[in-house]
């Protein structure tokens, strides 16, 4: 039952984030759809950038050994 509740809240949050965020951004900024799309893509692009920089930093210091 806990997994059902977890899935329900995950799906509700995902629905709200992907569908309501662009409309909220459009109302707040007043930009066109291309600008809203770029603004809405920022939360998805930041983890990619962060992961790349983290990987690059660990490869530089040679911390990328899996088990010692």
N, C-alpha and C positions, 0 to 999 in steps of 0.2 A: 504494500500500500504506500510505503514511503517513496518508492520509485515512481509510482503513478503521480504522486503529488510533485515530486521533483521534476518529472517530465512536463507536467502541466505548467508549472511556473517557468520552466525553461522556454517552452514554446510560447507562452504569453509574453515573456520578456523579449524573445527574438522577434516575434510579430510586431511588438511595439517599437522596437529599435529599428527594424528595417522598413517599416511602413510609415510610422509617425515621425521619425527623425527628419526625413526630407521635407515633409509638409511644415514642420515646426521651423526648420531652417529657412524655407521659402518665405514664411510669414515674418520671421525675424530680420532677415537680411534683405529681402526684396530683390534678389538677383534672379537671373534666368535659370533654366533647368540645368544647364551645363555647370554653372557655378555652384548650384545646390548639390549636384552630383560629386563635384570635386570636394566640397566641404564634407559631405556625408562619407566620403571614402577615407578621410583622415584617420578615424578610429581604427580602420582595418589596415591601413598602411603603417601606422606607428609600430605595431608589434613586429612586422616584417623588418623594418629598419632596426629596431632594437635587437632582434635576434641576430641579424647580420653583424651588427657592431659587437655584440657579445661573442659571437663565434670568431670574429676577426681578432678580437683582443685575446681570447684564450689561445688561439693558434699562434699568436705572436709570443706569448709567454710560455708556450708549450704545456698548457694545462689540459690538453685534449686527450690524455690517456684515459681509457675507460676504467680499467681496474688496476691502477697503480702504475 
